[in-house]
Structures are given as C-alpha cells and as structure tokens.
Amino acid sequence: MNTEEYKYYDENGTVVHTTGQENLNNQFEYKNDNTVRFKIGEDPTWYTRKFDLELDGDPKMLNVYNAAGDEVEIAYRIQKLTATEMVLVHEYDNDTYEKDGETYEAAKVAKTYTYVKQ
C-alpha cells in the first residue's frame, strides 16, 4: 500500500494537525545508473531523476536531484529502504495547512511517504 502522511507541529514540537492518503498509485523503480523512476498518483507520467544515498551518517538520507541533475531538489530521511519497500520522510520548517476552512501556520512539517513496489 502506498501512503502519504503529513504531520504539522507547533513551535513546542506538538503535533497540531495530521492528514494523509492511502491506496495511492505511487510507484518507483531503481535503475542501475543511479536513477530512480517514479510515478505519482493517477498521473500516467513516469519521472526519472538522479539520486544518491548517504548511508554512513545518521540519519541516512536519499537525495533526489532536479531534472537537469545538477543540484539536490529534495532530501529525504530514510526510515526504511528495501528492494520492495521505501519509507521516506521530508521535514522542513514553516508551512501552512487548512482545517475547517481556515488556514493555520505550522512551525514544522514532516511528510512521510510509503511506497511498496508492485
């Protein structure tokens, strides 16, 4: 099952909002040339990006490069990485979220993506 879970935190580190989706049609494939091929949701487009892994440090990271391949576009903390399952977390500061028709500010957000190879 492919899922997305977003947790929004206040300045004290308390979760103030959680949202997510399940049963997404997200797919990924690792290629031998250090690229990852992925598809997001119902979009039929397959995207290919160069990536590198930082496995010696803590946390372990997956860096995905932009389409030109010359700079890191997004860095994920690796929670789990096997041949058939990948759980990645993208964390950053200062974001907004919607709840009951209102917009709120969060000090931090952690977006967890789970991909299971079909």
C-alpha angles and dihedrals in degrees: 000000000000115000143171123206123183121195120190120201134198124225090275093058094253118141106245100172138014128190135165151148134233137201093033120168093234112145136180140185129187115221128206092243094067094263129123121212116206143172123203122214119308093337104118092210118111112211123203122203135171114244141180133199127224101201101156097068134065114270100036110226140204112205117199116198129217121262091270089053095226103108139026109264097184135002121208130195108230115232095168132000123177135142090270106027136045127184114185132177124204112194128184142150132256116021137146132233136191123237127168091346093306129109118228133185122234125199091215139006130200116197114194119197122191119193125183116192111239 
